[in-house]
Amino acid sequence: AQTVTQSQPEMSVQEAETVTLSCTYDTSESDYYLFWYKQPPSRQMILVIRQEAYKQQNATENRFSVNFQKAAKSFSLKISDSQLGDAAMYFCAYRRVFGSSNTGKLIFGQGTTLQVKP
Amino acid sequence: DAMVIQNPRYQVTQFGKPVTLSCSQTLNHNVMYWYQQKSSQAPKLLFHYYDKDFNNEADTPDNFQSRRPNTSFCFLDIRSPGLGDAAMYLCATSRMGSYNEQFFGPGTRLTVL
């Protein structure tokens, strides 16, 4: 079974600074997908960034980028130029390749609460 | 705007009194998911529908049931809520394919008295 671990329950960053959230996972599969989701307080969860395991190039979305280390099974999220609106709980998630024998479900880590200080 | 809608946003029920949570989507996605998220924890999948095919997670209690009468709507029924079922219930939708994003609704917070 696949597992996802986020070892930082809470992180804080000064506005305009850079912060990195850690995520490790365990799997025996070679092909899969990884996601970072953001859940602001009392608001719905939204996708921040995603990465296909077969791609060596790290995904980037504006101020958000990942450091994907497949051999180490590590998938960290870097937020540059942090803004007050980035304050939220961030979940790392793993998804198996969609197929007849699996549900396509997301397996989430425990989450990291990010505080952004003005 | 296309979206995932959950009603009600807040639901209070009594111990043992059946409750139904609803989810609707305007995205025309063929997959719909129900997650349970307890306070400060990761969401945990209860079950999902791929079109009309129902897929139950192995550890989902029998107390939880689901219905999907059409593409747009999906319901979560809790037959006899216990105190341990108090949680946020998240509905999500997706097109088929692992690369595709899951779109989440705002959730229904269930309180059991």
Interface residues (C-beta under 8 A of the other chain):
Chain A: Y32 Y33 F35 Y37 R43 Q44 M45 I46 L47 R50 E52 F91 R95 R96 V97 F98 T103 G104 K105 L106 F108 G109 Q110 G111 T113
Chain B: V4 V31 Y33 S40 Q41 A42 P43 K44 L45 H48 Y50 N55 E57 L90 A92 S94 M96 G97 S98 Y99 E101 Q102 F104 G105 P106 G107
